[in-house]
Structure formats: structure tokens, C-alpha cells
Amino acid sequence: MSKVIVGYGNPVYDVISTPAMRRDDRILSGCSTNACLAAAKLGEAAVLVGTVGADFAERLQEDLKHWGIEGHLFPAEETGGFSLIYDERGDRELGILGVAGQVPVTLSGAKEAAFILLGPILGEVTVELAEALAEASDAPIMLDPQGLLRGMRNGKVTHEMTEDFRIVAGLSTVVKANELETEIVTGINARLDPEGAVRKLYEYGCRIAVVTLAEAGSVIFDGNEIYIIPPYTTNAIDPTGAGDTYAAGFMVKYLEMPDKLIEVGCFASSVASVMVENSGPEFPLTRAEADRRTEKLLNGSLELKFDFLKRE
């Protein structure tokens, strides 16, 4: 029986440019959207709760139906979107193409959820919504904090620590942050001190802290043990959505084996590796391929040192 993964956060239509590719068309994306895409491709039931403007409402309905995602969508003045320009190091510049509205305080999808993802892209998931979901549902909650740490200035995205992050992190079962987000909320460079960074992230009150480090893998801390998760090495052409699909893989596998975080992390890493080989929602993820890559990671050397995380 499939598990119901519910993502709260606005869908966006982005323009993406990387050293390996450039697409001039607007591409369906967004933290919760990409996670729902991955969950559906893995054979789970996926529900997306967010807002959309009239400019993309019809296209979004068609896209979600095509990819097997149930949409609970509220009207906004416009649909969100970013321009994402990546350099050779994988760092990116974010420009704003559109800003959608806040997601209403709604329990839509929550009572059926096996796992809830709070995946805002620009402040649309409020503390009030997070509190309502935590109160109404027994499902574990994962927070991807990117949209709680972003602001706007002159059409560009800024990043800063917020009280909203502090509160929502304390309501969450899992907090998954990339290295930029981790440094913003902990003050620690996770490439140089991954153990210190993930421990500090854990102090915000979650049960499991996860720090993702792109091509260097990820680290997980459950309050007792640090788990070093290797990357699934692949030819990455577009890193957009890697962390989002990692989140989906984590949620799906955690529901199956919550006490085996090495397996959970390796599955999440494997799911993300399929995403970065492609661009946009067409990534050819299947459960069989995710399982195959996971077994390859588990059968390899997991006796890794933190030194491999350090960037020259």
C-alpha cells in the first residue's frame, strides 16, 4: 500500500542555466513540488498544497495530473518563479521571476499524511500553518528551511536567520539543510566541520538533523550517532532539486525502516543522484533504480572519514 507524502509549499516555474546546459523555457520546480514528483515516481501517493496564479494555473493542473500528483491549490496574484544561474563550482545566483502568496492555514491533506514536508521557497509556509499541522497530525514532519531563510532585495534573493525558522524547526521531526542554510543557522561551515554543524542544527529541537553537502554526500545526527552518507557519484548536469528529491527519498525510506538511518540516507542520496543527471520534472526515477543505487552504496565502503568533505 502506498504511503501518502504531503508537501506544503508553492510550486514555481523556473529558468535554469548551468555550465552543462541552459533552458530558456520555464520549468516546473519548487521544494515541495520536486519532492512530490520524486515520491510519485517512487510509487507513493503525493499531495502538493500551495498557491498558484492565473498565469500558470491551467498548466500546473495539467502538469500535476501528468505526473500523478494530487494538487490542493489556492489562488494567488501570480505564480512563483526564479532564475537560477550556476557557476562552475555549483554556486548559484537566484533572481526572482514571480512571488506567490502565503499558503493558507489549512489541514488539507494532513489527516491522510504518512509524512509531511514543509518546503517553502520564499516565506509562504508560516509558523501558524506549521503549528496547526503539528497539532492536527501524528505524521512526522520534515522541514526544508530554504524558504524560511530567504528574503528579497532589488529583485534578488537574500539569506538570513529568522525566528520563524527557529520555531518551525522545533516542531519538526527532521530538519534537512544544505551547507549554505546550515551555516546561516549554525554559523558553522559544514565542509570544514560537518560533525559540529549537524550537532548544532540538531539543537534547534528536531529528532533528526540532516546536512546535505552536494557532491560530498550528507551527514545525519539522531542525538546519539553521526552517520556519514556517501554520495552516489554521477554526471551532474543540473543540481536544481537535488535536496528536494533527497528529502523525498528520506521520507519514503524512513517510513519503511526508521531505525536504519544509514539505509535511509543512502536511499535518499541515490534518489537525488537521478535528479541531478537530468533537468526538470522529466527525471527518470524509478523505485527499482533507487534500490539498485542504494545497494551499490551499501555494498561499498561506508568507512569514510570527514576529510573527504573538506573543499580545497
Order of alpha helices (4+ residues) and beta strands (2+ residues): beta-beta-beta-alpha-beta-alpha-beta-beta-beta-beta-alpha-beta-beta-beta-alpha-beta-alpha-alpha-beta-beta-beta-alpha-alpha-alpha
